[in-house]
Amino acid sequence: QVHVVESGGGLVQPGGSLTLSCAASGFTLDNYAIGWFREAPGKEREGVACITSGDGSDGGTAYKDSVKGRFTISRDNAADTVYLHMSGLQPEDTDLYYCAARRQSGSICFLAWWRYDVWGRGTQVTVSS
């Protein structure tokens, strides 16, 4: 069965950092673009960051404006894992975070959640003092 598994969420104080992991299960990540998304109860799921397929060395990433300079997405294909390093976390970053995979090639990736078809169950990030 093909899916992804998120981990690394937790409770952190404002200004703190967390690194989320997205591990592939049942497939290899090399040919997949990966996106990170977040969703709060009653709100629409939004794209946070994405990275193109391949080894990521072509710089194919994209970020939601509000996380630029604070979040960094990276991938380790040997480990079939994509990471989201989050720093300068604020209470408004509190959400359930999901990663998703989309089989594609090319130098761009998408922050639109409907373009992805392999999803995990999410990991909760709570920013609070």
Backbone bond lengths (Angstrom), bond angles and torsions (degrees), N, CA, C in turn:
res aa  C-N    CA-C-N  psi(-1)  N-CA   C-N-CA  omega(-1)  CA-C   N-CA-C  phi
1 Q - - - 1.449 - - 1.522 109.67 -
2 V 1.304 115.61 133.89 1.463 121.63 -175.24 1.517 109.77 -94.31
3 H 1.311 117.19 121.25 1.456 120.51 173.42 1.522 108.79 -160.97
4 V 1.322 115.83 175.58 1.464 122.04 175.50 1.519 108.33 -120.60
5 V 1.327 116.00 155.01 1.457 121.80 -177.33 1.527 109.20 -127.41
6 E 1.330 115.19 121.37 1.455 120.59 178.84 1.523 110.25 -92.20
7 S 1.328 115.83 149.65 1.461 121.38 174.50 1.518 108.74 -154.85
8 G 1.329 116.01 167.86 1.452 120.76 175.23 1.515 115.52 104.66
9 G 1.323 117.06 -5.01 1.450 119.13 179.25 1.518 111.47 -70.42
10 G 1.326 115.46 170.88 1.455 119.81 178.72 1.507 111.20 165.70
11 L 1.319 114.17 -167.30 1.462 122.38 179.59 1.528 108.41 -99.97
12 V 1.314 115.79 130.42 1.458 120.68 -179.64 1.521 108.86 -140.67
13 Q 1.311 116.47 149.61 1.460 120.68 178.70 1.520 110.39 -78.64
14 P 1.328 117.57 155.16 1.465 120.43 175.99 1.523 110.83 -53.56
15 G 1.326 115.29 136.15 1.457 121.10 -176.66 1.511 113.72 89.86
16 G 1.321 116.87 -8.64 1.455 120.93 -177.69 1.516 113.41 -82.51
17 S 1.332 114.46 -177.12 1.471 120.96 -176.16 1.522 110.88 -130.91
18 L 1.317 114.83 152.73 1.462 123.02 172.94 1.519 107.69 -145.96
19 T 1.317 115.86 150.92 1.455 120.48 171.43 1.525 108.61 -121.25
20 L 1.313 115.42 120.01 1.462 121.91 176.44 1.521 109.74 -92.32
21 S 1.319 115.53 147.67 1.464 121.49 176.95 1.515 109.72 -120.06
22 C 1.323 115.15 146.55 1.458 122.57 177.48 1.527 106.67 -129.72
23 A 1.314 116.52 109.84 1.464 121.17 -176.27 1.519 110.51 -107.05
24 A 1.323 115.39 136.82 1.462 120.28 178.00 1.518 110.41 -79.80
25 S 1.313 115.70 143.21 1.459 121.28 176.80 1.521 108.71 -132.33
26 G 1.331 116.97 120.60 1.457 121.08 179.22 1.509 114.22 89.44
27 F 1.307 118.17 1.10 1.458 121.98 177.85 1.531 108.91 -158.62
28 T 1.331 116.49 169.98 1.468 120.92 176.47 1.522 108.55 -106.91
29 L 1.317 115.34 147.22 1.459 121.00 -170.74 1.526 114.87 -81.10
30 D 1.325 118.01 -12.36 1.464 120.78 -168.88 1.527 113.70 -49.43
31 N 1.321 117.25 -42.54 1.461 120.71 -173.66 1.524 113.17 -98.86
32 Y 1.321 116.38 18.35 1.461 120.68 -177.11 1.521 111.65 -119.69
33 A 1.318 115.18 134.02 1.453 119.93 165.29 1.528 107.64 -79.18
34 I 1.317 115.89 147.23 1.466 121.06 -178.02 1.514 109.64 -124.14
35 G 1.308 115.18 137.21 1.449 120.63 175.91 1.518 111.08 -122.75
36 W 1.314 116.00 149.37 1.466 122.97 170.70 1.527 107.60 -110.19
37 F 1.317 115.06 136.09 1.450 121.84 -176.91 1.512 108.56 -134.28
38 R 1.326 115.53 160.97 1.461 119.06 175.71 1.503 109.60 -141.10
39 E 1.317 113.59 153.72 1.462 119.20 -175.06 1.510 108.99 -149.96
40 A 1.317 115.57 129.93 1.455 121.80 173.92 1.522 108.19 -105.70
41 P 1.340 117.63 153.85 1.466 119.86 179.76 1.520 111.60 -54.21
42 G 1.312 116.75 128.64 1.453 121.55 177.88 1.515 115.14 82.18
43 K 1.314 116.53 0.23 1.460 119.86 -179.49 1.528 110.18 -117.27
44 E 1.319 114.76 158.27 1.453 120.29 -179.99 1.532 110.44 -73.91
45 R 1.319 115.38 143.67 1.453 120.20 175.82 1.526 109.26 -63.68
46 E 1.324 117.35 135.91 1.455 120.55 -178.67 1.524 111.08 -126.97
47 G 1.315 115.28 146.64 1.452 121.51 177.80 1.515 110.55 -78.66
48 V 1.320 115.82 134.63 1.455 122.18 -178.72 1.527 110.78 -105.82
49 A 1.319 116.33 -46.53 1.467 121.33 -178.06 1.515 109.14 -159.43
50 C 1.329 115.68 155.49 1.461 119.68 175.43 1.518 108.86 -148.91
51 I 1.342 114.60 161.04 1.454 121.34 179.58 1.513 108.65 -142.00
52 T 1.312 116.05 140.57 1.458 120.58 -177.73 1.525 111.19 -71.29
53 S 1.334 115.29 170.03 1.457 121.14 177.63 1.524 110.19 -71.47
54 G 1.332 117.12 -179.24 1.457 120.35 -177.03 1.519 110.09 82.98
55 D 1.314 116.63 -155.28 1.459 118.87 -176.32 1.518 112.99 -93.43
56 G 1.319 116.67 4.49 1.458 119.74 176.98 1.514 114.43 76.89
57 S 1.317 118.15 1.26 1.461 120.04 -176.12 1.516 112.77 -74.32
58 D 1.347 116.23 -13.67 1.462 118.10 178.87 1.517 112.06 -80.59
59 G 1.328 117.04 2.24 1.451 119.69 176.78 1.496 113.90 74.25
60 G 1.327 117.45 19.28 1.455 120.37 -178.12 1.507 112.50 -78.89
61 T 1.330 115.86 82.95 1.460 120.96 176.72 1.519 109.14 -132.01
62 A 1.309 115.20 162.38 1.462 121.35 175.12 1.521 108.07 -148.41
63 Y 1.335 115.81 150.54 1.460 121.20 -176.98 1.520 110.66 -137.87
64 K 1.316 113.98 148.37 1.468 120.01 168.73 1.527 107.20 -64.90
65 D 1.321 116.55 142.29 1.464 120.55 -174.56 1.525 112.81 -54.35
66 S 1.313 117.06 -40.36 1.466 120.14 -173.28 1.530 113.35 -71.96
67 V 1.338 118.02 -10.44 1.465 119.38 179.62 1.518 112.39 -112.22
68 K 1.316 117.84 -4.02 1.469 120.19 179.90 1.525 110.15 -59.03
69 G 1.316 115.39 134.89 1.454 120.95 -178.27 1.518 113.35 84.93
70 R 1.336 118.02 -12.41 1.468 121.16 178.89 1.525 112.05 -112.96
71 F 1.336 117.23 -34.76 1.465 122.20 -177.74 1.524 108.96 -108.61
72 T 1.321 115.91 143.73 1.461 121.87 176.39 1.524 109.22 -134.38
73 I 1.325 116.26 126.55 1.460 121.34 177.31 1.524 108.70 -102.17
74 S 1.326 116.30 140.11 1.456 121.15 178.91 1.519 108.86 -149.11
75 R 1.330 116.13 165.09 1.456 118.61 -178.99 1.525 110.91 -136.93
76 D 1.317 115.13 149.81 1.459 123.31 175.30 1.527 105.96 -128.85
77 N 1.312 116.08 93.84 1.462 119.75 -175.38 1.529 112.38 -64.84
78 A 1.324 116.90 -31.08 1.466 119.30 178.38 1.526 110.97 -61.32
79 A 1.321 115.54 -30.27 1.463 121.01 179.43 1.513 111.89 -99.48
80 D 1.353 116.43 1.38 1.473 120.54 -177.09 1.519 111.00 50.91
81 T 1.323 115.93 45.15 1.463 120.79 -175.55 1.525 110.25 -138.63
82 V 1.318 114.91 141.20 1.462 122.42 171.91 1.519 107.56 -117.47
83 Y 1.322 115.50 142.70 1.452 121.27 -176.51 1.525 110.50 -117.61
84 L 1.313 115.15 151.04 1.456 121.78 170.67 1.517 106.45 -127.66
85 H 1.338 115.52 105.68 1.456 119.86 176.70 1.519 108.42 -89.95
86 M 1.312 115.91 123.32 1.453 121.92 -176.40 1.523 109.10 -117.90
87 S 1.315 116.09 126.37 1.456 121.01 177.15 1.517 109.51 -128.32
88 G 1.310 116.55 168.16 1.460 119.88 -178.39 1.515 112.88 56.82
89 L 1.323 115.78 37.75 1.471 120.13 -175.11 1.521 111.63 -65.32
90 Q 1.314 115.54 142.03 1.459 123.46 -179.55 1.519 109.76 -125.01
91 P 1.323 117.98 159.54 1.476 119.72 179.83 1.521 113.33 -53.05
92 E 1.321 117.23 -32.53 1.465 119.06 -179.80 1.530 112.77 -71.20
93 D 1.328 117.38 -7.14 1.467 120.79 174.07 1.526 111.57 -86.18
94 T 1.311 117.44 -3.47 1.461 121.39 178.39 1.519 109.96 -65.19
95 D 1.319 116.27 122.22 1.464 121.77 -177.30 1.517 109.10 -172.12
96 L 1.317 114.93 171.06 1.458 121.77 166.98 1.532 106.76 -88.96
97 Y 1.319 116.44 122.18 1.456 121.43 -175.43 1.534 109.60 -103.17
98 Y 1.320 114.75 131.65 1.452 122.23 178.88 1.529 110.14 -118.75
99 C 1.327 116.47 149.54 1.450 118.80 164.50 1.530 108.54 -114.59
100 A 1.305 115.02 156.92 1.455 120.75 -178.10 1.528 109.14 -148.48
101 A 1.316 115.50 154.60 1.465 121.86 -177.33 1.515 110.78 -119.74
102 R 1.317 115.21 147.38 1.464 122.48 178.03 1.518 106.50 -139.52
103 R 1.332 116.24 123.57 1.456 119.09 179.80 1.523 108.59 -74.92
104 Q 1.307 116.22 117.91 1.457 120.24 -179.78 1.521 109.77 -166.24
105 S 1.315 115.52 161.59 1.461 122.00 170.68 1.515 106.96 -119.83
106 G 1.310 117.06 173.99 1.455 119.11 178.75 1.515 111.90 115.30
107 S 1.322 114.86 173.55 1.457 121.90 -171.40 1.517 114.19 -101.15
108 I 1.326 117.60 7.82 1.457 119.13 176.59 1.525 109.31 -126.35
109 C 1.319 115.46 157.53 1.449 120.94 172.81 1.525 107.67 -131.57
110 F 1.333 115.50 170.92 1.453 120.35 -171.21 1.519 111.43 -120.81
111 L 1.314 116.64 142.87 1.460 121.75 174.59 1.527 111.69 -96.37
112 A 1.304 117.32 1.02 1.463 121.37 179.63 1.516 109.55 -82.36
113 W 1.324 116.89 120.32 1.460 120.16 -172.18 1.517 111.76 -65.32
114 W 1.317 119.24 -27.09 1.456 120.44 -174.30 1.526 113.03 -73.93
115 R 1.336 116.01 -7.86 1.455 119.61 178.34 1.526 112.33 -84.52
116 Y 1.311 118.07 -6.12 1.458 121.77 -175.24 1.512 110.28 -107.95
117 D 1.333 116.12 145.63 1.451 118.61 -173.84 1.514 115.23 -128.27
118 V 1.331 118.73 0.31 1.461 121.18 175.20 1.521 106.87 -122.19
119 W 1.314 116.79 115.50 1.466 121.59 -171.83 1.504 112.22 -122.55
120 G 1.345 114.82 154.59 1.448 121.15 170.79 1.514 110.61 -101.51
121 R 1.317 116.13 -172.61 1.465 121.36 -177.87 1.513 112.98 -95.83
122 G 1.322 117.74 -7.69 1.446 120.79 175.16 1.518 114.05 95.65
123 T 1.327 114.46 159.63 1.464 122.15 174.95 1.524 107.50 -137.36
124 Q 1.314 116.19 133.89 1.470 121.15 -173.38 1.527 110.78 -82.41
125 V 1.324 114.87 132.37 1.464 122.36 173.00 1.524 107.18 -117.33
126 T 1.327 116.17 124.24 1.456 121.80 179.17 1.521 108.53 -125.28
127 V 1.327 115.03 123.04 1.458 120.76 179.48 1.523 107.60 -111.09
128 S 1.311 115.69 112.53 1.457 119.88 -175.13 1.517 109.58 -159.49
129 S 1.335 114.88 147.89 1.453 119.51 175.43 1.527 110.85 -92.50
